[in-house]
């Protein structure tokens, strides 16, 4: 049965624009009105691996689409076996890399298709082993509020949150710029948020509002160009922000050497950014948007394709820094009592590892009792590395994998790779699997074979599991 969900909502201080969300939804997985597929209440049977391959048009690594394959726990452990996801995997719906989320016991996958004619469509899959994934036919179209390239995650078990920002600008009139009369005028842009019920797929609430930079922050040249990685704690949602700063008193003139065309831009002022920022709204009303600022770091925290915020055993939120494919060494803390940054706390991975190089947290996951696992790279050092971190003691234990120095993890420049740049597989990593005492890490350098690694986080040991067959321009993205 098809339904249309038309939601118009108005909340508190948010300037809500009456968002309409069109949802085409079947009532159940068998399309006979048998009810929603429901939550994941069954014991874990599988670890699902996902991988991405290049697109045909530009041969860009990771942009062709995504495949999934589910291993039993016994298969995952067996280093004598091999899986070839490229010939045996299940194609998840998405024109480009699927943004996949998984349920607590790995029995469901969730995805919102990214770009293309079906961008913004949500699908839910039941995991049945191997390449057997059953589409539950509980489809939603959230493009009306989130666009066709939405940023979204499972923000709490059974609850997805999608976010978007659009319309931010600081226009320049070339005539005024040339005359020296151009003034800095910044439009904050419109933030959009949609809640998604993952157990009974529907959209219970949406909102839009002017992004809540203060007037002083606007005038100082601050802007936010991307939102991502929302997490729910209690009655609040915390959303990562890509913060930029321009110098509102300095224009830059660029003249094309071939065409002599003139372009103008506001000079960047990144060294003077006052801190890392998080957007906070009430849950589930989505009211009262505001920004909180960390004084411990100035890096962005909107991530790229991996979750970066987790609720610790102690109730605090632990948040790593990173923007797009650039990652940084900091983990910050948002206090459970104040819903604001704890500006006495900073975990620095570079310091914890004792390296003079700048490390970048490419993906991480909070496990329990202050212990987390990190996938990271180091500036000027080829390869991708694994460490267990203790966020309370602020220490790190480096674990060794067989091919950790391979440049296919960190990426190679054209000059390093025979004239063609190589995308690093860790820059697009999406999810670290966790089941019981074990962490599951599918690690493959771009275009090469690798392994599923199993980390016992209690004993701090790492072992090779099943072998992962590689393919040119392709790599594994996550475990669920």
URFEN-V583475 format. One record per residue. RES is the residue in one letter. OMEGA is omega in radians with two decimals (999 if undefined). Layout:
RES;OMEGA
RES;OMEGA
This chain:
X;3.12
X;3.11
X;2.99
X;3.11
X;-3.14
X;-3.07
X;2.99
X;-3.01
X;3.13
X;-3.05
X;2.90
X;-3.07
X;3.12
X;3.06
X;-2.99
X;-3.02
X;3.08
X;-3.09
X;3.01
X;3.12
X;3.11
X;-3.09
X;2.99
X;-2.94
X;2.98
X;-3.06
X;-3.11
X;-3.06
X;3.14
X;3.08
X;3.12
X;-3.14
X;-3.08
X;3.12
X;-3.11
X;3.12
X;3.00
X;-3.14
X;3.11
X;3.14
X;-3.08
X;3.09
X;3.13
X;3.05
X;-2.95
X;2.85
X;3.13
X;3.07
X;3.06
X;-3.11
X;-3.10
X;-3.14
X;-3.06
X;3.08
X;-3.07
X;-3.04
X;-3.05
X;-3.11
X;3.12
X;-3.08
X;3.06
X;-3.02
X;-3.09
X;-3.09
X;-3.06
X;3.09
X;3.12
X;3.08
X;-3.06
X;3.11
X;2.92
X;3.13
X;3.11
X;3.11
X;-3.11
X;-3.10
X;-2.90
X;-3.12
X;3.13
X;-3.12
X;-3.13
X;3.03
X;3.07
X;-3.07
X;-3.07
X;3.10
X;-3.04
X;-3.05
X;3.11
X;-3.12
X;3.06
X;-3.08
X;3.03
X;-3.14
X;3.04
X;-3.07
X;3.12
X;3.06
X;-2.93
X;3.00
X;-3.11
X;3.11
X;-2.95
X;-3.13
X;3.04
X;-3.10
X;3.06
X;2.91
X;3.09
X;-3.14
X;2.92
X;-3.08
X;-2.99
X;3.14
X;3.12
X;-3.07
X;3.12
X;3.10
X;-3.13
X;3.12
X;3.14
X;3.05
X;3.09
X;-3.08
X;3.00
X;-3.09
X;-3.08
X;3.09
X;-3.12
X;3.11
X;-3.11
X;3.07
X;-3.09
X;3.03
X;-3.10
X;3.14
X;3.06
X;-2.96
X;3.07
X;3.03
X;-3.10
X;-3.09
X;-3.13
X;3.13
X;-3.05
X;-3.09
X;-3.08
X;3.07
X;-2.98
X;2.97
X;-3.12
X;3.03
X;2.90
X;-3.02
X;3.02
X;-3.12
X;3.13
X;-3.08
X;3.01
X;3.06
X;3.05
X;-3.09
X;3.10
X;2.97
X;-3.11
X;3.04
X;3.09
X;-3.11
X;3.01
X;-2.97
X;3.11
X;3.03
X;-3.09
X;-3.13
X;3.11
X;3.13
X;-3.14
X;-3.11
X;-3.13
X;-3.10
X;-3.13
X;3.05
X;-3.11
X;3.10
X;-3.03
X;3.02
X;-2.99
X;-3.07
X;-3.10
X;3.07
X;3.11
X;3.12
X;3.06
X;2.99
X;3.13
X;3.03
X;-3.07
X;-3.14
X;3.06
X;-2.88
X;3.10
X;-3.13
X;-3.07
X;-3.11
X;3.03
X;3.05
X;2.99
X;3.13
X;3.05
X;-3.07
X;-2.92
X;2.90
X;3.09
X;3.10
X;3.14
X;3.12
X;3.06
X;-3.08
X;3.13
X;3.07
X;-3.14
X;3.04
X;3.07
X;-3.04
X;-3.13
X;3.03
X;-3.14
X;3.03
X;3.10
X;3.04
X;-3.14
X;2.96
X;3.14
X;-3.10
X;3.13
X;2.96
X;-3.13
X;-2.98
X;-3.14
X;-3.06
X;2.97
X;-3.07
X;3.04
X;3.06
X;3.04
X;3.00
X;-3.05
X;-3.14
X;-3.04
X;3.03
X;3.11
X;3.13
X;3.12
X;-3.14
X;3.11
X;-3.04
X;-3.12
X;-3.06
X;-3.06
X;3.10
X;-3.09
X;3.02
X;-3.13
X;3.06
X;3.04
X;-3.13
X;3.08
X;-3.11
X;-3.07
X;-3.12
X;-3.09
X;3.03
X;-3.00
X;3.13
X;3.03
X;-3.06
X;3.05
X;3.06
X;-3.12
X;3.04
X;3.09
X;3.07
X;0.15
X;-3.03
X;-3.07
X;-3.13
X;2.98
X;3.11
X;3.05
X;3.09
X;2.93
X;-3.01
X;3.01
X;3.02
X;-3.08
X;-3.11
X;3.08
X;-3.11
X;3.03
X;-3.10
X;-3.09
X;3.02
X;3.10
X;3.13
X;-3.10
X;3.10
X;-3.10
X;-3.13
X;-3.14
X;3.06
X;-3.10
X;3.06
X;3.14
X;3.11
X;3.10
X;3.01
X;3.07
X;-2.92
X;3.08
X;-3.12
X;3.11
X;-3.13
X;-3.12
X;-3.10
X;3.08
X;-3.10
X;-3.01
X;-2.97
X;-2.96
X;2.88
X;-3.09
X;3.14
X;3.04
X;-2.98
X;-3.10
X;-3.08
X;-3.06
X;-3.01
X;3.08
X;3.11
X;2.95
X;-3.03
X;2.93
X;-3.02
X;2.99
X;2.95
X;-3.14
X;-3.08
X;3.13
X;3.13
X;-3.11
X;3.13
X;-3.13
X;3.13
X;3.06
X;3.12
X;3.03
X;3.09
X;3.10
X;3.11
X;-3.11
X;3.06
X;3.08
X;3.09
X;3.00
X;-3.11
X;-3.10
X;3.01
X;3.09
X;-3.13
X;3.09
X;3.07
X;-3.01
X;2.88
X;-3.02
X;3.00
X;3.10
X;3.10
X;3.11
X;-3.13
X;3.13
X;3.02
X;3.11
X;-2.92
X;-3.06
X;3.06
X;2.90
X;-3.11
X;3.03
X;-3.04
X;3.09
X;3.12
X;-3.11
X;3.12
X;3.12
X;3.08
X;-3.13
X;3.09
X;-3.04
X;3.00
X;-2.96
X;-3.04
X;-3.00
X;-3.12
X;-3.11
X;3.14
X;3.08
X;3.02
X;-3.05
X;-3.07
X;3.14
X;3.06
X;3.13
X;-3.13
X;3.12
X;-2.97
X;3.04
X;3.08
X;3.13
X;3.13
X;-3.13
X;3.10
X;3.09
X;-3.07
X;-3.12
X;3.14
X;3.13
X;-3.09
X;-3.00
X;-3.01
X;3.06
X;-3.12
X;3.13
X;3.08
X;-3.13
X;-3.12
X;-3.00
X;2.99
X;-3.09
X;-3.07
X;3.02
X;-3.03
X;3.11
X;2.99
X;3.14
X;3.05
X;-3.05
X;3.03
X;3.06
X;-3.14
X;2.87
X;3.12
X;3.11
X;-3.12
X;2.97
X;-2.99
X;3.10
X;-3.14
X;-3.13
X;3.11
X;-3.13
X;-3.12
X;3.09
X;3.00
X;-3.05
X;3.12
X;-3.13
X;-3.13
X;-3.14
X;3.11
X;-3.08
X;3.08
X;-3.03
X;3.13
X;3.10
X;-3.01
X;-3.05
X;3.06
X;-3.05
X;999
